[in-house]
């Protein structure tokens, strides 16, 4: 879920959120390695291995 929020904020400029329980979210298909690389490139954040 945190990954979805980061993407929404950084890519779409989201300022407010609503939290709902939902299964089948496509954000769950992101791979950790690619998402870590994105965070480092876009935010300068190193989240480890």
C-alpha positions as CSV (number, residue, x, y, z in Angstrom):
1,X,0.0,0.0,0.0
2,X,2.8,2.4,0.8
3,X,4.3,1.9,-2.6
4,X,0.9,2.8,-4.2
5,X,0.8,6.0,-2.2
6,X,4.4,7.0,-3.2
7,X,3.6,6.4,-6.9
8,X,0.4,8.3,-6.7
9,X,2.0,11.3,-4.9
10,X,5.1,11.4,-7.1
11,X,3.6,10.6,-10.5
12,X,0.2,12.2,-10.1
13,X,0.6,14.9,-7.5
14,X,-2.0,13.4,-5.1
15,X,-2.6,15.5,-2.0
16,X,-5.3,13.6,-0.3
17,X,-6.1,9.9,0.1
18,X,-9.0,7.6,1.2
19,X,-8.1,4.2,2.6
20,X,-10.3,1.3,1.5
21,X,-9.8,-2.5,1.8
22,X,-9.4,-3.8,-1.7
23,X,-7.9,-6.9,-3.2
24,X,-6.6,-7.3,-6.8
25,X,-4.8,-3.9,-6.9
26,X,-2.4,-3.7,-9.9
27,X,0.1,-1.9,-7.7
28,X,0.8,-5.3,-6.1
29,X,2.3,-6.5,-9.4
30,X,5.3,-4.2,-9.1
31,X,8.6,-5.9,-8.4
32,X,10.7,-4.9,-5.5
33,X,13.9,-4.4,-7.4
34,X,12.3,-2.1,-10.0
35,X,10.5,-0.1,-7.4
36,X,13.7,0.3,-5.3
37,X,15.4,1.6,-8.4
38,X,12.6,4.0,-9.0
39,X,12.7,5.4,-5.5
40,X,16.5,5.9,-5.7
41,X,16.3,7.6,-9.0
42,X,13.3,9.9,-8.4
43,X,13.6,10.5,-4.7
44,X,17.2,9.8,-3.8
45,X,16.0,7.2,-1.3
46,X,18.0,4.0,-0.9
47,X,15.6,1.4,0.7
48,X,18.1,-1.5,0.7
49,X,18.1,-4.9,-1.0
